[in-house]
């Protein structure tokens, strides 16, 4: 079983009509997104250099992939066709 994680842009349509976008950790099994971390500070590190590396080598890569939308009451993720 192939398991990994990366940062992705997630979209959430809230019941009150608001829409939010967040950069979140997304976890995969066999290349299928299975779970995510919501509301976690994704940019933290041990030094300024570490923060810069994380930004350039992890977080900015999230914008190279399609947005993932959270389905219903957090049941799953699907790619948004933009």
N, C-alpha and C positions, 0 to 999 in steps of 0.2 A: 504494500500500500504506500503510495507516494503522498507524504504529508509535508506541507510548507505553509508559510504565511508571507504576506507583503502588505504594503499600504495601498489602499484604493480610495477613490472618491465615492462616497455613498450618498444617495438621495433618499429623503424620507418625506412622504406626503402625510402631514398630520391631519387629524379629523377636523380641526378648526379652519382648514383651508390654507394653512401655512405650509411652505416647503422649505426644507433645510438641506444643506450639503455639508458633509464633514469628511475629513481625511481620517480613516480608521484602519486598524489592523484587521485584515481578513484572513481567515484560516481555510485551507483547502485539504481535501482528500481526493486523490486521483484527479487533480486539476479542476475539481468542482468546488466552488465556494460553499462552505458548510456552516461557518459561524463568523462572528465579528465582535469587536470590542467597541461599545458605544460610550461616548462621553469620557474617554481617557485622553489625557494630555499626551499627544503623540510626539511632541518635540521636547525631549529631555535628554541630557547626557552628562558625562563626567567632566567635560571641559568645553571651552568655546570651539576648539578644533573638532571635538567629537560631535557637537551640535551641527557644525558646518558640514561634516562628513555625512551625518544622518540626513540632513536636508538635501544635499546634492545627490547622494547615492541611494536613498530610499524614498523619501517623501515626494520629491519632484517626479519620480518615476510613476507615481500614482496618476499623474495627469497624462501619461502616455497611453493609458488603457481606457476602455469605455467605463462610464459611470455605472455603478451597481445600484439598483433600487431595492429598498427594503419592502417586501411584500406583506400586505395586511398588517396583522398585529405581531410583526417581527417573526413571521414564519419562515422566511428565506430570502434569497437574493436573486435578482435577474439583471442581465445587462440591459441598459437603456439604449434604445436606438435613437441616436440624435441626428 
